[in-house]
């Protein structure tokens, strides 16, 4: 006597290409990180690792790892946004990436980060709100890198 058991392997479909989003977020985060290191290394050495109690002392390598990790997660969110909006033109994806970079600056960097750093008692706590123009530039670079890599890899990953 033979018995067969059928397994239900249903999977939920996640909108967008999360792999392209994560890769784009990593590349965008690295590009942004290089710019931050060149313009204000203390942001990566103290402020970002302080979010998780990893600084002081200054730890730019740790800050870069944390920052790129944030970039990857936000890249996956971006992939969902691209899919939800039905954006399929490469130029529009890159433009949406730029917009996403500006949104992350306005909400996360300018509002959430100062509150978070204040809550953990970081010595690198900026004022609230912190609408710093260099940070806008950094986040725009992140968004352009994210959007460009996503557009280039969405059909390949």
N, C-alpha and C positions, 0 to 999 in steps of 0.2 A: 504494500500500500504506500502510495506516495502523497505527500502533502506539500502544497505550494503556498507560500505566504507572499502576498503582495505588499510591498512597502509603498507608502505614500510619500513621495519626495517632492512635494509641491514647494515652490519657491516664490517669494514675493519679488515682483519686479520693482527695482528702484529706478525712478525716473532719471534720465541723463546717464552719462558714462562716468561713473564715479572714479574709475581708474585714470581717465584723462583729467578729471578734476583734481585728483590727488597729485598726479604728476605735474600738472600746471601750477598747483599751489606750492609744490616743492621748488620748482624752478623760479616762480615768482618770488617766493620767500628767500631764496638764495640771492637773487638779483637785488632785492630790497635790502637784505642783510649786508651785502657788500657796500651798498650805498650808505647805509647807516654807520657801518664801521668807518667809512671814509669821512663822514660828516660829523658824527657824534657817537663815538665808541661807547660812551657811558650808558647809552640807551640799551645796547646789547650786553654790556658787561655787568650792569647793576640793575637797571629798571626791570628788564624782562625776566631775568632769573629771580628777582625779588618777589615776583608774583607767586612763586611757589616756595619761597623760603630758601632759595639756592644761592643767594648773595645778600649782603657782602660776605666774604671778600669778592672783589670783581671777578667775574667768570665769563669772559666773552664767548668762549666755546660753548659753554652750557646755555648761554643766552641765545646763541645762534641755533642750537638744536631745538630749544623750546620754541623759538620764533618760526623755524621751518616746520615744526610740527603743527603749530597754529595755522600756518599757511596751507598745509595739506588738508586739514580738517575744513577750513574755510573754502578750499578748492572743491571739496566734495559737496558742500552746500551750494556753491556756484553751479556745479553740474546739475543739481536739482532745479535751480532757478532757470537755467538755460532750457531744460526740458519742459518745465512748467509753462514757460513763456512761448515755447515752440520756436525758438530762435535756431535757424539753420544756416544762415549766411555767415561766412567766416568774418567778414567785416563787422557785422552786428555782434558776433560773439566777442570779438576783440573790444568793441565799444562797450559792451555789457561788462566785460572784465574791468575796463577802466572805471566804469560806474560802480562796480562792486568794490574796487579798491577805495574809491572815495567814500562809499558807505561805511566800509570797515574803519576808515580814518575817523569819520564824523561820529560814529557810534562807539566803536570799541576803543580806539586810541584816545579820542578826545574826551569821552565821557566815562566809559567803564574802567579803563586802566587807571586814571587818577583815583577813582573811588576804591578800587581794589588795592592799589599800592598804599593808600592811606589806611585801609583796614588792616593790612599786614604790617604797618609801621615801617615801610621802606624808606631809606634815606634818599631815594630818588623819586619821591612823590612830587609830580608836577601839579600846577594849579588846576582847578576845576572851573570851567571846562578848559581843555588844553588844545585849542585849535591852532597848533603850531604849523606855519607854512612848510618848514622842512619835512615834517611828518606827512603832510599832504603829498608832497613830491614822492616820498618813499612809498606811500600806499598806492599812488598812481602807477609807479613802476611795478609794484607787486601785481596790480590788476592787469596791466598790459602784458606782463609775462604770463600770468595765469590765462588770460583770454587767448593770447597767441598760441601757447602750447596746447590749450584745450582744442582750439580750432584745428590745429595741425594734427592732433592725435585722436580726436573723438571717433573717427571711423576706423582706427587702426588698433585700438586697445580693447 
